[in-house]
Each structure stands twice: as C-alpha cells, then as structure tokens.
C-alpha cells in the first residue's frame, strides 16, 4: 500500500513537472512571436512552402509544355528561394539578405505571372465575354498570386529578429513598417494579407471543384470557410478583439480543412486507374487532383493564426 502511494506521488510529480515545462515552452514561443523573434522558424516555414509551391507550378507548367519561356521563371526562383530560406535558418547575415532579395524577385515574378494568366484567359475564344467558362478552362487566374505566399513569408522573415538573441543585421536602422515587422507589430497588415490570400484561394478552390461538379460534399468546405475567414480577417483589421477571438477560430478551421484536403487529394491520385510503373504514377500526379492546392488554403489559416498572436502596429 505504501509503495503504491509513493509510486502515485512520483507519477503525479512527474506529470506536474511535464505540464509546467510545456507551459513554459508555450509561453516562450508566444512571447517570441509577439516580440518578432521568430526569424529562423519563419525561414524554415518559407522553405517548406517554397518546396510545395515550386513543385505545384512545375507540373502545372509541364502540362502546358512550357510553351512560353517565362514559365520556367517561377520554377527557378522557387528553387532558389527554398535554398536561400534553408540557408537563413542557420545563418543570420548574408543568408537573410539573400532571402530578402530572392523573395522580392519572386513576388515580382508572381505579379508578372498573374498578368500573363489574365492575358491567357482573354485570348481564349470568347475572352472575358465568357468569364466563368474561360476562367475554369483557362490558366488558373490566382495561382501566381498564391505562388507568392512563400516569397511573402521570406520577405517578412528577413526583417524579424532571431529567436533568443538581440537585433538582427541593421535592425537598429529600421523605420516605418520595417520597424513594426522587426518588433512583431504587424497584426493588421498580416490580417489584410490573409484576407487577400483567402479570396484568391477560395476562388481557386471553387472553380477547381466546380470542374468535377462538387462530386464530394467535402469539396464545399473550403468554399464555405473562405467567406468566414475573409470576414474574420477584415474584422481583425478594425478590431483587436476580433483578432484575438474570431480570427484564430476561423484560421484554425481553415488550417485543418487544408490539411484534410491534402489527404483527400493524395488519396484521389492514388485511386486513379493505372499501374505502379513510374510513368503511370507521374501521369496520375499530373492529371489527378492538384496535390498541393489544399496546402495553399491551409497557408491562409496559418497566416491568420500568426496574425492573431502578433501585436498591433504602433500608432495605427
């Protein structure tokens, strides 16, 4: 009996110690985010986003036979951005500057691609007189904007402070919005970006699922969640209370929905008819559901969650 009581007391003490340590870790992470001290973490997220978005655009342009040489640019820049972001995880000096430069170039490339996709839709028979048909059958109109997600994260990461240390390179010379980002005071800015990305991702999900006539009920979820996340993001710009309550709830739903969608898309590719030969598997990947598309919607949720943890801009 005495031994059992001692064992129970030891187990309780260990559980309390684990809970206390976990609480300290969570508090430390939240404090770092609020102070803008998460450069390495965001650089790693940028690298992961770069891998997914680069692979997505690579096989989408492969289906277009790379008919225009400019279609190679996002593939090249996406690969360079991924490498620079991994470098920035371990190096706070030149790597961060390189990540910033490549991120800016990639954002410009995404804006250029958006123009090319609009032009591609306009050049289809009927042009913008048949908007629904040509948007669905033409190049994905918002895909280049969503490709810029990783670039945007890389640009923001380049102005943050590194975890557990003081100011980053030239941090004491930042002014304006750069200083706000450096100190973790860009909640309203990030909420606005979340709103923009949500519109793009929601429209992409709608017409992508419209092509298959919404065969599965789960295909409606990103379409229905997009207006909720959009409203929460816009509300967070005007209200700090909404940023602390509604925005994280809606963002968490979008994050879970995007992860679930990734599973469904991967399963859809595996279930396509064909053998297990490398050529067949590649064909399944090309012409099955876009495997990384749901992760772009999940990225909107991640941006919203991050926004809810930040401080609001000083004096605005």
C-alpha positions as CSV (number, residue, x, y, z in Angstrom):
1,X,0.0,0.0,0.0
2,X,2.8,2.4,1.0
3,X,4.7,1.6,-2.2
4,X,1.7,2.2,-4.3
5,X,1.1,5.6,-2.7
6,X,4.8,6.6,-3.2
7,X,4.6,5.5,-6.9
8,X,1.4,7.5,-7.3
9,X,3.1,10.6,-5.8
10,X,6.1,10.3,-8.0
11,X,3.9,9.9,-11.1
12,X,1.9,12.9,-10.1
13,X,5.1,15.0,-9.6
14,X,6.4,13.9,-13.0
15,X,3.2,14.9,-14.7
16,X,3.1,18.2,-13.0
17,X,6.7,18.8,-14.0
18,X,6.0,18.0,-17.6
19,X,2.9,20.2,-17.6
20,X,5.0,23.1,-16.1
21,X,7.7,22.6,-18.7
22,X,5.2,22.6,-21.5
23,X,3.6,25.7,-20.2
24,X,7.0,27.5,-20.1
25,X,7.7,26.4,-23.6
26,X,4.4,27.7,-24.9
27,X,4.8,31.0,-23.0
28,X,8.3,31.4,-24.5
29,X,7.1,30.7,-28.1
30,X,4.2,33.1,-27.7
31,X,6.5,35.8,-26.3
32,X,9.0,35.4,-29.1
33,X,6.2,35.7,-31.7
34,X,4.8,38.8,-30.1
35,X,8.3,40.4,-30.0
36,X,9.1,39.4,-33.6
37,X,11.8,36.9,-32.5
38,X,11.0,34.0,-34.9
39,X,13.1,34.6,-37.9
40,X,14.6,31.1,-38.1
41,X,11.2,29.4,-37.6
42,X,9.5,31.5,-40.3
43,X,12.5,31.0,-42.7
44,X,12.0,27.2,-42.2
45,X,8.3,27.6,-43.0
46,X,9.2,29.6,-46.0
47,X,11.5,26.8,-47.2
48,X,8.7,24.3,-46.8
49,X,6.2,26.5,-48.6
50,X,8.8,27.0,-51.4
51,X,9.1,23.3,-52.0
52,X,5.3,22.8,-52.2
53,X,4.6,25.8,-54.4
54,X,7.6,25.1,-56.7
55,X,6.5,21.5,-57.3
56,X,2.9,22.6,-57.9
57,X,3.9,25.2,-60.5
58,X,6.5,22.9,-62.1
59,X,4.0,20.2,-63.0
60,X,1.2,22.7,-63.9
61,X,3.5,24.4,-66.4
62,X,4.7,20.9,-67.6
63,X,1.1,20.3,-68.6
64,X,1.3,23.4,-70.6
65,X,4.5,22.1,-72.2
66,X,6.4,25.2,-71.1
67,X,5.1,26.8,-74.3
68,X,6.4,30.2,-73.1
69,X,10.0,30.5,-71.7
70,X,8.7,32.8,-68.9
71,X,7.0,29.7,-67.5
72,X,10.4,28.5,-66.3
73,X,11.0,31.6,-64.1
74,X,8.8,30.6,-61.1
75,X,10.3,27.1,-61.1
76,X,13.9,28.6,-61.0
77,X,13.1,31.3,-58.5
78,X,11.1,28.9,-56.3
79,X,14.1,26.6,-56.1
80,X,16.5,29.5,-55.3
81,X,14.1,30.9,-52.6
82,X,13.9,27.4,-51.0
83,X,17.7,27.2,-50.8
84,X,18.1,30.7,-49.5
85,X,15.5,30.2,-46.8
86,X,17.2,27.0,-45.6
87,X,20.4,28.9,-45.5
88,X,18.8,31.7,-43.5
89,X,17.7,29.1,-40.9
90,X,21.4,28.6,-40.0
91,X,22.9,32.0,-41.0
92,X,21.6,35.3,-39.8
93,X,23.7,37.6,-42.0
94,X,24.2,37.2,-45.8
95,X,21.6,34.4,-46.0
96,X,18.9,36.7,-44.6
97,X,19.9,39.4,-47.1
98,X,19.8,36.8,-49.9
99,X,16.4,35.5,-48.8
100,X,15.1,39.1,-48.9
101,X,16.4,39.7,-52.4
102,X,15.1,36.4,-53.8
103,X,11.7,36.9,-52.1
104,X,11.3,40.3,-53.7
105,X,12.1,38.9,-57.1
106,X,9.7,36.0,-56.6
107,X,6.9,38.4,-55.6
108,X,7.5,40.4,-58.8
109,X,7.5,37.2,-60.8
110,X,4.2,36.2,-59.2
111,X,2.7,39.6,-60.2
112,X,4.0,39.1,-63.7
113,X,2.5,35.6,-63.9
114,X,-0.8,37.0,-62.8
115,X,-0.8,39.4,-65.8
116,X,0.1,36.5,-68.1
117,X,-2.7,34.3,-66.8
118,X,-5.2,37.2,-67.2
119,X,-4.0,37.6,-70.8
120,X,-4.2,33.8,-71.3
121,X,-7.9,33.9,-70.3
122,X,-8.6,37.0,-72.5
123,X,-7.1,35.2,-75.5
124,X,-9.3,32.2,-75.3
125,X,-12.3,32.1,-77.6
126,X,-14.9,34.5,-76.3
127,X,-12.4,36.1,-73.9
128,X,-13.9,37.8,-70.9
129,X,-17.4,37.7,-72.5
130,X,-17.5,34.1,-71.2
131,X,-15.8,34.7,-67.8
132,X,-16.9,31.5,-66.0
133,X,-16.1,29.1,-68.8
134,X,-12.8,30.7,-69.7
135,X,-11.7,31.1,-66.1
136,X,-12.4,27.4,-65.5
137,X,-10.8,26.2,-68.7
138,X,-8.0,28.7,-68.9
139,X,-4.9,29.1,-66.8
140,X,-5.6,29.3,-63.1
141,X,-6.0,33.0,-62.6
142,X,-4.9,33.4,-59.0
143,X,-2.3,30.6,-58.9
144,X,0.6,33.1,-59.5
145,X,-0.6,35.2,-56.6
146,X,-0.8,32.2,-54.3
147,X,2.7,31.2,-55.5
148,X,3.9,34.4,-53.9
149,X,2.9,33.1,-50.4
150,X,6.4,31.7,-49.8
151,X,8.0,34.8,-51.1
152,X,5.9,37.0,-48.8
153,X,6.9,34.9,-45.8
154,X,10.5,35.1,-46.8
155,X,10.4,38.9,-47.1
156,X,8.7,39.2,-43.7
157,X,11.2,36.8,-42.1
158,X,14.1,38.8,-43.4
159,X,13.1,41.8,-41.2
160,X,12.4,39.8,-38.0
161,X,14.7,39.1,-35.1
162,X,16.2,35.7,-34.5
163,X,15.0,33.6,-31.6
164,X,16.6,34.3,-28.3
165,X,19.0,36.9,-29.4
166,X,19.1,40.7,-29.9
167,X,18.6,42.7,-33.0
168,X,19.3,41.3,-36.4
169,X,21.5,42.8,-39.0
170,X,21.0,46.6,-39.3
171,X,17.9,46.2,-37.1
172,X,18.6,49.5,-35.3
173,X,18.3,51.3,-38.6
174,X,14.8,50.1,-39.5
175,X,12.0,52.7,-39.6
176,X,8.3,52.7,-40.6
177,X,6.7,49.3,-41.4
178,X,10.1,47.6,-41.3
179,X,10.5,48.5,-37.6
180,X,6.9,47.3,-36.9
181,X,7.7,44.0,-38.5
182,X,11.1,43.8,-36.7
183,X,9.3,44.2,-33.4
184,X,6.3,41.9,-34.1
185,X,3.8,44.8,-34.6
186,X,2.1,44.0,-37.9
187,X,-1.1,42.3,-36.9
188,X,-3.4,44.5,-39.1
189,X,-1.0,44.2,-42.1
190,X,-0.9,40.4,-41.8
191,X,-4.7,40.3,-41.4
192,X,-5.1,42.2,-44.6
193,X,-2.7,39.8,-46.4
194,X,-4.7,36.9,-45.0
195,X,-7.9,38.4,-46.4
196,X,-6.3,38.8,-49.9
197,X,-4.9,35.3,-50.0
198,X,-8.2,33.9,-48.7
199,X,-10.1,35.4,-51.7
200,X,-7.6,34.0,-54.1
201,X,-7.5,30.6,-52.5
202,X,-11.3,30.4,-52.1
203,X,-11.9,31.3,-55.8
204,X,-9.3,28.7,-56.9
205,X,-11.0,26.1,-54.7
206,X,-14.4,27.0,-56.1
207,X,-13.6,26.7,-59.8
208,X,-11.3,23.7,-59.3
209,X,-14.1,21.8,-57.5
210,X,-16.7,23.1,-60.0
211,X,-14.9,21.2,-62.8
212,X,-15.8,18.0,-61.0
213,X,-19.3,19.2,-60.2
214,X,-18.6,19.1,-56.5
215,X,-18.7,15.3,-56.6
216,X,-17.9,15.0,-52.9
217,X,-19.6,17.1,-50.2
218,X,-16.2,17.8,-48.6
219,X,-15.3,19.9,-51.7
220,X,-17.7,22.5,-50.4
221,X,-15.8,23.1,-47.2
222,X,-13.1,25.5,-48.5
223,X,-15.7,27.4,-50.5
224,X,-17.9,27.8,-47.4
225,X,-15.0,28.5,-45.0
226,X,-13.4,31.2,-47.2
227,X,-16.1,33.9,-46.5
228,X,-15.8,33.2,-42.8
229,X,-12.1,33.6,-42.8
230,X,-12.3,36.6,-45.0
231,X,-14.8,38.3,-42.6
232,X,-12.6,37.5,-39.6
233,X,-9.5,38.8,-41.3
234,X,-11.2,42.1,-42.3
235,X,-12.7,42.4,-38.9
236,X,-9.3,41.9,-37.3
237,X,-8.0,45.0,-39.1
238,X,-10.7,47.1,-37.4
239,X,-10.9,45.3,-34.0
240,X,-8.2,43.9,-31.8
241,X,-10.9,41.8,-30.0
242,X,-11.9,40.1,-33.3
243,X,-8.2,39.5,-33.9
244,X,-8.0,37.7,-30.6
245,X,-11.2,35.7,-30.9
246,X,-12.9,35.1,-34.2
247,X,-9.7,35.2,-36.4
248,X,-7.9,32.4,-34.6
249,X,-11.0,30.2,-34.6
250,X,-11.7,30.7,-38.3
251,X,-8.0,30.3,-39.1
252,X,-7.7,27.0,-37.2
253,X,-10.7,25.7,-39.2
254,X,-9.1,26.7,-42.5
255,X,-5.8,25.1,-41.4
256,X,-7.5,21.8,-40.5
257,X,-9.6,21.9,-43.7
258,X,-6.5,22.4,-45.9
259,X,-4.6,19.5,-44.2
260,X,-7.7,17.3,-44.7
261,X,-8.0,18.4,-48.3
262,X,-4.3,17.4,-48.9
263,X,-5.2,13.9,-47.6
264,X,-8.2,13.7,-50.0
265,X,-6.2,14.9,-53.0
266,X,-3.4,12.5,-52.3
267,X,-5.9,9.6,-51.9
268,X,-7.6,10.7,-55.2
269,X,-4.2,10.5,-57.0
270,X,-3.5,7.0,-55.6
271,X,-7.0,5.8,-56.5
272,X,-6.8,6.8,-60.2
273,X,-6.7,3.8,-62.6
274,X,-3.3,2.6,-63.8
275,X,-0.4,0.5,-62.7
276,X,2.5,1.2,-60.4
277,X,5.1,2.0,-63.1
278,X,7.0,5.3,-62.7
279,X,5.4,6.7,-65.9
280,X,1.9,5.8,-64.7
281,X,2.5,7.3,-61.3
282,X,3.7,10.5,-62.9
283,X,0.7,10.6,-65.2
284,X,-1.6,10.2,-62.1
285,X,0.1,13.1,-60.4
286,X,-0.2,15.3,-63.4
287,X,-3.8,14.7,-64.2
288,X,-5.2,13.9,-60.8
289,X,-6.3,16.5,-58.2
290,X,-3.6,19.1,-57.6
291,X,-1.9,17.6,-54.6
292,X,-0.5,20.8,-53.0
293,X,-3.5,23.1,-53.7
294,X,-5.2,22.4,-50.3
295,X,-2.0,23.4,-48.6
296,X,-2.3,26.9,-50.1
297,X,-5.7,27.2,-48.3
298,X,-4.1,25.8,-45.1
299,X,-1.5,28.6,-45.5
300,X,-4.3,31.2,-45.3
301,X,-5.2,29.6,-41.9
302,X,-1.6,29.7,-40.8
303,X,-1.3,33.4,-41.7
304,X,-4.5,34.1,-39.8
305,X,-3.3,32.3,-36.7
306,X,0.1,34.1,-36.8
307,X,-1.7,37.4,-37.2
308,X,-3.8,36.7,-34.1
309,X,-0.7,36.3,-32.0
310,X,1.1,39.5,-33.1
311,X,0.9,43.0,-31.6
312,X,-0.9,45.8,-33.4
313,X,1.0,48.5,-35.3
314,X,2.2,51.4,-33.2
315,X,0.1,54.5,-33.6
316,X,-2.1,53.0,-36.3
